[in-house]
Amino acid sequence: MPKRLYWRAAFILLFPVIFLQLIVSFVIIKRHFEGVTEQMTRTVASQIELLATRVENAEIETAIVLSKALNMELLKIEYDGVIEIDKRRFYDVSGIVVIRELSALKWVQGVDLLDDDYVTINLKLADMGFLLRLARARVSASNPHQLIVNMVVFGAFFTLIAFIYLRNQLRPITRLASAAEAFGRGQTVQYSASGAIEVKAAGNAFLEMRNRIERHIEQRTMILSGVSHDLRTPLTRLKLGISLLDITDKEPLERDLEEMGRMLDEFLTFAKAQDNEKSNFELLSVSSVLQGLEADYKRSNAILQIEETKDTGFYLMRPSLIRRALDNIIGNALRYGNLANLKVVVDDRHVNFIIEDDGPGIPIEMLSEALKPFSRLDPARNQDKGMGVGLGLPIASDIAKAHGGSLKLLESKTYGGLRAEFRIAAKKQLD
């Protein structure tokens, strides 16, 4: 079966129509073309037998007059003893039956059906050659193909109408699929349920689900933002209190406060990673993303190797979120390794940003754990080492999912460290 619903429905529609036409065509050929033609040809054969009897009784003139009375034309010709070949057009289905029935007569030497209006029969009567000519309409139905042609033409016409109605019925399902796909990439497109009762019920269920997810995201953002903002006030008071202490006593406390501040910033970043209002989709080129990363990391003297990519196309991205995700992955690579290598591979469905490093890597059994929020991977490679709460890679994973992609962690065969495949959908236009 085809993969798309439209073509599956079309197949279900066309199969019985074509199968029915084949059955009806077979029945028409067997009953109409063959049956009717047999009866008409046998009638003519009996008349030929009558004429042959007259000629064999030496009543040639009587046979000629009788042929005219039977609406036939009997002509005497030179007979050289050569048997004529039966002739017909390849599409002349009824001609097969005509030749078969007439050839059963012992006097018939050959039947010529190349003329659409007449039948010419070569006869051997009393060791003499005769040519018998009669109207084709006397041995087979006139225009025998018209019934099949009409059936095929009108069948195709009504099938086309059915296709139009079928497309209209499937359009609500297509709209629902597009809205669900866009929501999976983080876009909320306008959608209203329509179509048949079942399709409309599925559309309303999708709208309710989308509203619940949006409320959940909004509540999560409000809770984390509120907690993070509320904690800044006591942190500020602690900073003021610590500033009054001696230098030797306040340095470790200030480091703890700075780390707590960074942790609060990561909480806010994680909560707002999918904020649609502050970061909309834009058509962005892969080259511009790579150039921006190369310029920024060159200023910080970080060793970031960027491989050249031939693709200069424009794709739908959220610039700030894409940059945040790549910064998190590259920063994680440079924190635990000496260099990071970035290359981009573009196919028909995805834009793949592949970052590899020469660090200690992450054990295979802990790769999936590294993408969970607040996870700590000690004593293995730990993205929380020295700072943060383990939200760098989870944020990048959320951003990839918001772009219809994913973040996959693997072992780097080239550099021996971690290989992160940040994948987004290769969309080139807005829905």
C-alpha positions as CSV (number, residue, x, y, z in Angstrom):
1,M,0.0,0.0,0.0
2,P,1.2,3.6,-0.6
3,K,2.5,5.5,2.5
4,R,0.3,8.6,2.1
5,L,-3.4,8.5,3.2
6,Y,-4.5,10.3,0.0
7,W,-3.0,7.6,-2.3
8,R,-4.3,4.8,-0.1
9,A,-7.8,6.2,-0.4
10,A,-7.3,6.6,-4.1
11,F,-6.2,3.0,-4.4
12,I,-9.3,1.8,-2.5
13,L,-11.4,4.0,-4.8
14,L,-9.8,2.9,-8.1
15,F,-9.4,-0.8,-7.4
16,P,-13.1,-1.7,-7.4
17,V,-13.8,0.6,-10.4
18,I,-11.1,-0.9,-12.6
19,F,-11.9,-4.4,-11.4
20,L,-15.6,-3.9,-12.2
21,Q,-14.8,-2.5,-15.7
22,L,-12.6,-5.5,-16.5
23,I,-15.4,-7.9,-15.4
24,V,-18.0,-6.0,-17.4
25,S,-15.8,-5.7,-20.4
26,F,-15.1,-9.5,-20.3
27,V,-18.8,-10.2,-20.1
28,I,-19.6,-7.8,-22.9
29,I,-17.0,-9.4,-25.1
30,K,-18.1,-12.9,-24.4
31,R,-21.9,-12.3,-24.5
32,H,-22.3,-9.4,-27.0
33,F,-19.3,-9.6,-29.3
34,E,-18.9,-13.3,-29.4
35,G,-22.5,-14.5,-28.9
36,V,-24.3,-12.0,-31.1
37,T,-21.6,-12.2,-33.8
38,E,-21.9,-16.0,-33.8
39,Q,-25.6,-15.9,-34.4
40,M,-25.3,-13.3,-37.2
41,T,-22.4,-15.0,-38.9
42,R,-24.2,-18.4,-38.8
43,T,-27.2,-16.8,-40.6
44,V,-24.9,-15.6,-43.3
45,A,-23.2,-19.0,-43.4
46,S,-26.5,-20.7,-44.1
47,Q,-27.1,-18.2,-47.0
48,I,-23.6,-19.0,-48.4
49,E,-24.4,-22.7,-48.2
50,L,-27.6,-22.0,-50.2
51,L,-25.6,-20.2,-52.9
52,A,-22.9,-22.9,-53.0
53,T,-25.5,-25.6,-53.5
54,R,-26.9,-23.6,-56.5
55,V,-23.5,-23.2,-58.1
56,E,-22.6,-26.9,-57.6
57,N,-25.9,-27.8,-59.3
58,A,-24.7,-25.8,-62.3
59,E,-27.1,-22.9,-61.6
60,I,-24.5,-20.2,-61.6
61,E,-26.8,-17.5,-63.0
62,T,-29.5,-18.4,-60.5
63,A,-27.0,-18.2,-57.7
64,I,-25.9,-14.7,-58.8
65,V,-29.5,-13.5,-59.0
66,L,-30.2,-15.1,-55.6
67,S,-27.2,-13.4,-54.1
68,K,-28.5,-10.0,-55.1
69,A,-31.9,-10.9,-53.6
70,L,-29.9,-11.7,-50.4
71,N,-28.2,-8.3,-50.5
72,M,-24.9,-9.9,-51.5
73,E,-22.7,-9.7,-54.6
74,L,-21.4,-12.9,-56.1
75,L,-18.6,-12.6,-58.7
76,K,-16.9,-15.3,-60.7
77,I,-13.1,-14.9,-60.7
78,E,-10.1,-16.8,-62.0
79,Y,-9.1,-19.6,-59.6
80,D,-5.4,-20.5,-59.5
81,G,-5.6,-23.0,-56.8
82,V,-3.9,-20.7,-54.1
83,I,-5.7,-20.5,-50.8
84,E,-6.3,-16.9,-49.6
85,I,-5.1,-15.7,-46.2
86,D,-7.6,-14.5,-43.6
87,K,-7.2,-10.8,-43.0
88,R,-8.4,-8.5,-40.2
89,R,-7.3,-5.5,-38.1
90,F,-5.5,-6.3,-34.8
91,Y,-8.2,-4.5,-32.8
92,D,-11.1,-6.2,-34.6
93,V,-12.3,-8.5,-31.8
94,S,-15.5,-9.6,-33.4
95,G,-13.5,-10.4,-36.6
96,I,-12.0,-13.4,-34.8
97,V,-15.5,-14.9,-34.4
98,V,-16.5,-14.1,-38.0
99,I,-13.4,-15.7,-39.5
100,R,-13.8,-18.8,-37.2
101,E,-17.5,-19.4,-38.2
102,L,-17.1,-18.7,-41.9
103,S,-13.9,-20.8,-42.2
104,A,-15.9,-23.8,-40.9
105,L,-17.6,-23.9,-44.4
106,K,-15.7,-26.2,-46.8
107,W,-16.1,-23.7,-49.7
108,V,-14.5,-20.7,-47.9
109,Q,-10.8,-20.2,-48.9
110,G,-10.2,-16.9,-47.1
111,V,-12.0,-14.0,-45.4
112,D,-10.9,-10.4,-45.8
113,L,-12.1,-8.0,-43.1
114,L,-9.8,-5.0,-43.7
115,D,-12.6,-3.0,-45.1
116,D,-14.7,-1.6,-42.2
117,D,-17.9,-1.6,-44.2
118,Y,-17.7,-4.9,-46.2
119,V,-16.7,-8.5,-45.8
120,T,-15.0,-10.2,-48.8
121,I,-15.1,-14.0,-48.9
122,N,-13.1,-16.1,-51.4
123,L,-15.1,-19.3,-52.4
124,K,-14.1,-22.4,-54.3
125,L,-17.3,-23.8,-55.9
126,A,-17.3,-26.6,-58.4
127,D,-13.5,-26.1,-59.1
128,M,-14.2,-22.4,-59.9
129,G,-13.3,-19.3,-58.0
130,F,-15.9,-16.9,-56.7
131,L,-15.8,-13.7,-54.7
132,L,-18.7,-13.0,-52.3
133,R,-19.1,-9.5,-51.0
134,L,-21.6,-8.4,-48.3
135,A,-22.1,-5.7,-45.7
136,R,-20.1,-6.0,-42.5
137,A,-23.1,-5.1,-40.5
138,R,-24.7,-8.5,-41.4
139,V,-22.1,-10.5,-39.5
140,S,-21.3,-8.4,-36.4
141,A,-22.8,-5.6,-34.5
142,S,-22.0,-2.1,-35.8
143,N,-19.4,-0.1,-33.9
144,P,-18.9,-2.9,-31.3
145,H,-16.2,-0.9,-29.4
146,Q,-18.6,2.0,-28.5
147,L,-20.0,0.3,-25.4
148,I,-16.5,-0.2,-24.0
149,V,-15.3,3.3,-24.9
150,N,-18.4,4.8,-23.3
151,M,-17.9,2.7,-20.2
152,V,-14.2,3.7,-19.9
153,V,-14.8,7.4,-20.6
154,F,-17.7,7.8,-18.2
155,G,-15.9,5.7,-15.6
156,A,-12.9,8.0,-15.8
157,F,-15.1,11.1,-15.7
158,F,-17.0,10.0,-12.5
159,T,-13.7,8.7,-11.0
160,L,-12.2,12.2,-11.5
161,I,-15.3,13.7,-9.7
162,A,-14.8,11.2,-6.9
163,F,-11.1,12.3,-6.6
164,I,-12.2,15.9,-6.2
165,Y,-14.6,15.0,-3.4
166,L,-12.0,12.7,-1.8
167,R,-9.4,15.4,-1.8
168,N,-11.9,17.8,-0.1
169,Q,-12.7,15.1,2.5
170,L,-9.0,14.5,3.2
171,R,-8.0,18.2,3.4
172,P,-9.1,18.6,7.1
173,I,-6.8,15.6,8.0
174,T,-3.9,17.3,6.1
175,R,-4.6,20.6,7.9
176,L,-4.6,18.8,11.3
177,A,-1.3,17.0,10.4
178,S,0.3,20.3,9.4
179,A,-0.9,22.0,12.6
180,A,0.4,19.1,14.7
181,E,3.8,19.1,12.9
182,A,4.1,22.9,13.3
183,F,3.3,22.6,17.0
184,G,6.0,19.9,17.3
185,R,8.5,22.5,16.0
186,G,7.3,25.0,18.5
187,Q,5.0,27.0,16.1
188,T,1.4,27.7,17.0
189,V,-0.4,28.1,13.7
190,Q,-4.0,29.0,13.3
191,Y,-6.2,25.9,13.1
192,S,-9.9,25.2,13.5
193,A,-11.5,21.7,13.5
194,S,-13.5,20.9,10.4
195,G,-14.5,18.0,8.2
196,A,-16.4,14.8,9.1
197,I,-17.5,14.1,12.7
198,E,-14.5,11.8,13.4
199,V,-12.0,14.2,11.9
200,K,-13.5,17.2,13.7
201,A,-13.4,15.2,17.0
202,A,-9.7,14.5,16.4
203,G,-9.1,18.2,15.6
204,N,-10.9,19.4,18.8
205,A,-8.8,16.9,20.8
206,F,-5.7,18.3,19.3
207,L,-6.7,21.8,20.2
208,E,-7.4,20.8,23.8
209,M,-4.1,19.0,24.0
210,R,-2.2,22.0,22.6
211,N,-3.9,24.4,25.0
212,R,-3.0,22.1,27.9
213,I,0.6,21.9,26.8
214,E,0.9,25.7,26.4
215,R,-0.6,26.2,29.8
216,H,1.8,23.8,31.3
217,I,4.8,25.5,29.6
218,E,3.5,28.9,30.8
219,Q,3.1,27.6,34.4
220,R,6.5,26.1,34.3
221,T,8.0,29.4,33.1
222,M,6.2,31.4,35.7
223,I,7.1,29.1,38.6
224,L,10.8,28.9,37.7
225,S,11.0,32.6,36.9
226,G,9.2,33.6,40.1
227,V,11.4,31.4,42.2
228,S,14.6,32.6,40.5
229,H,13.6,36.3,40.8
230,D,12.5,35.9,44.5
231,L,15.9,34.3,45.4
232,R,17.8,37.3,44.0
233,T,16.6,39.5,46.8
234,P,18.1,37.4,49.6
235,L,21.2,36.9,47.5
236,T,21.6,40.7,47.2
237,R,21.3,41.0,51.0
238,L,23.9,38.3,51.4
239,K,26.3,40.1,49.1
240,L,25.9,43.3,51.1
241,G,26.6,41.4,54.3
242,I,29.6,39.6,53.0
243,S,31.1,42.8,51.6
244,L,31.5,43.9,55.3
245,L,33.6,40.9,56.2
246,D,37.3,40.6,56.1
247,I,38.9,39.8,52.7
248,T,40.1,36.3,53.8
249,D,36.6,35.4,55.0
250,K,34.5,36.7,52.2
251,E,36.3,35.3,49.1
252,P,35.0,31.7,49.4
253,L,31.5,33.0,50.2
254,E,31.5,35.4,47.2
255,R,32.5,32.4,44.9
256,D,29.5,30.5,46.3
257,L,27.2,33.5,45.7
258,E,28.5,33.9,42.1
259,E,27.8,30.2,41.4
260,M,24.3,30.5,42.9
261,G,23.7,33.4,40.6
262,R,24.8,31.4,37.6
263,M,22.5,28.6,38.7
264,L,19.6,31.0,38.8
265,D,20.4,32.3,35.3
266,E,20.4,28.7,34.0
267,F,17.0,28.1,35.7
268,L,15.6,31.1,33.8
269,T,17.2,30.1,30.5
270,F,15.8,26.5,30.8
271,A,12.3,27.9,31.6
272,K,12.3,30.3,28.6
273,A,14.0,27.9,26.1
274,Q,10.7,27.5,24.2
275,D,9.2,31.0,24.7
276,N,7.5,31.6,21.3
277,E,6.9,35.4,21.9
278,K,10.5,36.3,22.4
279,S,12.1,34.3,19.6
280,N,10.2,33.8,16.4
281,F,11.2,31.7,13.4
282,E,13.3,33.4,10.8
283,L,14.9,32.3,7.5
284,L,18.6,32.0,8.4
285,S,21.5,30.7,6.3
286,V,23.8,28.0,7.6
287,S,26.8,30.1,6.6
288,S,25.7,33.1,8.7
289,V,25.4,30.8,11.8
290,L,28.9,29.4,11.3
291,Q,30.4,32.8,10.6
292,G,29.0,34.2,13.8
293,L,30.3,31.3,15.9
294,E,33.7,31.4,14.3
295,A,34.1,35.2,15.0
296,D,33.0,34.9,18.6
297,Y,35.1,32.0,19.6
298,K,38.1,33.5,17.7
299,R,37.9,36.5,20.0
300,S,37.9,34.3,23.1
301,N,41.0,32.4,21.8
302,A,39.1,29.1,22.0
303,I,40.1,26.3,19.5
304,L,37.0,25.8,17.4
305,Q,37.5,24.1,14.1
306,I,34.7,24.7,11.6
307,E,34.6,22.5,8.5
308,E,33.5,24.1,5.3
309,T,30.0,23.3,4.1
310,K,28.7,23.6,0.5
311,D,25.2,24.4,1.6
312,T,24.3,28.1,1.6
313,G,20.5,27.6,1.8
314,F,18.1,29.4,4.1
315,Y,16.2,27.5,6.7
316,L,13.6,28.4,9.4
317,M,15.4,28.9,12.7
318,R,15.1,30.8,15.9
319,P,18.4,32.7,15.8
320,S,18.8,33.3,19.6
321,L,17.8,29.7,20.5
322,I,20.0,28.1,17.8
323,R,22.9,30.2,19.0
324,R,22.2,29.3,22.6
325,A,22.0,25.6,21.9
326,L,25.3,25.6,19.9
327,D,27.0,27.7,22.5
328,N,26.0,25.2,25.2
329,I,27.2,22.2,23.2
330,I,30.5,23.9,22.1
331,G,31.1,25.4,25.5
332,N,30.6,21.9,27.1
333,A,33.1,20.5,24.6
334,L,35.7,23.1,25.2
335,R,35.3,22.9,29.0
336,Y,36.4,19.2,29.0
337,G,38.6,19.1,25.9
338,N,41.3,21.2,24.2
339,L,39.5,21.6,20.9
340,A,36.0,21.4,19.4
341,N,35.3,20.5,15.7
342,L,32.0,21.7,14.1
343,K,30.7,20.5,10.7
344,V,27.3,20.8,9.1
345,V,25.6,18.1,7.0
346,V,22.4,19.0,5.2
347,D,20.1,16.4,3.7
348,D,16.5,16.6,2.3
349,R,14.9,16.5,5.8
350,H,17.4,17.8,8.3
351,V,20.2,20.3,9.0
352,N,22.8,18.4,11.2
353,F,25.3,20.4,13.3
354,I,27.9,17.9,14.5
355,I,30.3,18.9,17.3
356,E,33.1,16.6,18.3
357,D,35.8,17.1,21.0
358,D,38.9,15.4,22.3
359,G,37.8,15.3,26.0
360,P,37.3,12.3,28.2
361,G,33.8,11.7,26.8
362,I,30.8,10.1,28.5
363,P,30.3,6.4,29.1
364,I,27.9,4.8,26.7
365,E,25.5,3.7,29.4
366,M,25.3,7.4,30.7
367,L,24.7,9.2,27.3
368,S,20.9,9.3,27.7
369,E,21.3,10.4,31.3
370,A,23.3,13.4,30.2
371,L,20.3,14.9,28.4
372,K,18.1,14.8,31.6
373,P,17.8,18.1,33.5
374,F,19.8,18.4,36.7
375,S,21.6,15.2,36.1
376,R,25.2,14.8,37.5
377,L,27.6,12.4,35.9
378,D,30.3,12.2,38.5
379,P,32.8,10.6,38.5
380,A,32.5,10.5,34.7
381,R,32.7,13.6,32.5
382,N,30.3,16.1,34.2
383,Q,28.8,19.0,32.4
384,D,28.1,20.5,35.9
385,K,31.7,20.5,36.9
386,G,32.7,23.8,38.5
387,M,29.4,25.5,37.7
388,G,25.8,25.1,36.7
389,V,23.1,22.6,37.5
390,G,23.3,20.3,34.5
391,L,21.0,22.3,32.2
392,G,23.3,23.0,29.2
393,L,22.6,19.9,27.1
394,P,19.0,19.5,28.2
395,I,18.4,23.1,27.0
396,A,20.0,22.3,23.7
397,S,17.9,19.1,23.4
398,D,14.7,21.2,24.1
399,I,15.7,23.7,21.4
400,A,16.3,20.9,18.9
401,K,12.9,19.5,19.5
402,A,11.3,22.9,19.2
403,H,12.8,23.0,15.7
404,G,11.5,19.5,14.8
405,G,14.8,17.7,15.4
406,S,16.7,16.1,18.2
407,L,20.1,16.1,20.1
408,K,22.0,12.8,20.0
409,L,25.1,12.1,22.0
410,L,27.7,9.5,20.7
411,E,31.3,8.5,21.0
412,S,33.6,10.4,18.7
413,K,35.6,8.0,16.6
414,T,37.8,10.8,15.2
415,Y,38.8,12.7,18.3
416,G,38.1,10.2,21.1
417,G,35.8,12.4,23.1
418,L,32.1,13.2,22.7
419,R,30.1,13.6,19.5
420,A,27.0,15.7,19.7
421,E,24.6,15.6,16.7
422,F,22.3,18.7,16.9
423,R,19.6,18.1,14.3
424,I,16.8,20.5,13.2
425,A,14.2,20.2,10.5
426,A,15.2,21.6,7.1
427,K,12.1,23.8,6.6
428,K,12.5,26.5,4.0
429,Q,9.2,28.3,4.4
430,L,6.5,29.2,6.9
431,D,3.4,27.0,7.1
